[in-house]
Amino acid sequence: MTPEQYIDEFRTVLANVDTRASVAAHIRAVLPIIEARLASGSPYRAIVEDLNACGVTVNLNTFKVAMRRARAVLAQTGLHEGDGTPAPTTRKRPATEHPTTPSTQNQTSERPVRINTPEDLAKIRDQTIDLDALREEGLSLRRAAKRSAHESD
C-alpha cells in the first residue's frame, strides 16, 4: 500500500472518534491497523507521520508510550476495542527441560516461568537451592562432555 492509502485507512476509522478525544483514544481506535502495519514491517516513525497527516498530533515517544499502554489494556481485556476481535497474543516460549537430580527437581517445579505477580517474585526469592546437588550436576555434565570429546578423538 502507498502512504496515501494508509492515511485514508486511518481517516476512515478516525471519522468515528471524537476529535476532542485524547491521543490514546485515537491510537486505540486504529490499533488493529497499526498492529497490522507493524507486523508487515512498517517503522514507528512512518506510522507517526501518517497519524500526523490525519490530524492526530503525536510525537514518536508519545506514540510508543500510548502503544505500550493500549497493548496492556488489550492484554487484560482480550478484545480489540473497536471491532470486538480477539487481541493479538504473544506466544510464550516453551520451558526447556534440563536434567536435574531428584533433590533439585522438587524445588524447581514451583518456580514460575515468568514473573507476572508479586507472588511469582516471592516464589523465586524464597526458593532454596541445594548447592551441593547443583555442584554434583555440573561435575557430571563436565565428565560427560569430556567422555564424549575423548570418544570422538
SULNOR-V923907 format. One record per pair of residues at least 12 apart in sequence whose ideal C-beta (glycine too) atoms are under 8 Angstrom apart, sorted by the first residue. I is the first residue (numbers start at 1). J is the second residue. Records with the same first field share a line. If there is no record, write none. Layout:
I=J / J
//
This chain:
3=46 / 49 / 50
6=33 / 37 / 50
7=50 / 53 / 54
9=33
10=30 / 33 / 50 / 51 / 54 / 56
11=54
13=29 / 30 / 33 / 82
14=26 / 29 / 30 / 54 / 55 / 56
16=29
17=29
19=55
23=56 / 57 / 58 / 62 / 66
24=66 / 69 / 70
26=51 / 56 / 58
27=51 / 56 / 58 / 63 / 66 / 67 / 70
28=70 / 73 / 81 / 82
29=81 / 82
30=51
31=67 / 70 / 71 / 74 / 80 / 81 / 82
32=80 / 82 / 83 / 85
34=47 / 67
35=88
44=60 / 63 / 64 / 67
45=60
47=63
48=60 / 63
51=63
74=87 / 88
75=87
92=113 / 114
95=113
99=137
100=137
101=133 / 136 / 137
103=130 / 133
104=129 / 130 / 133 / 134 / 137
107=127 / 128 / 129 / 130
108=127
110=123 / 127
111=123 / 124 / 127
112=124
//
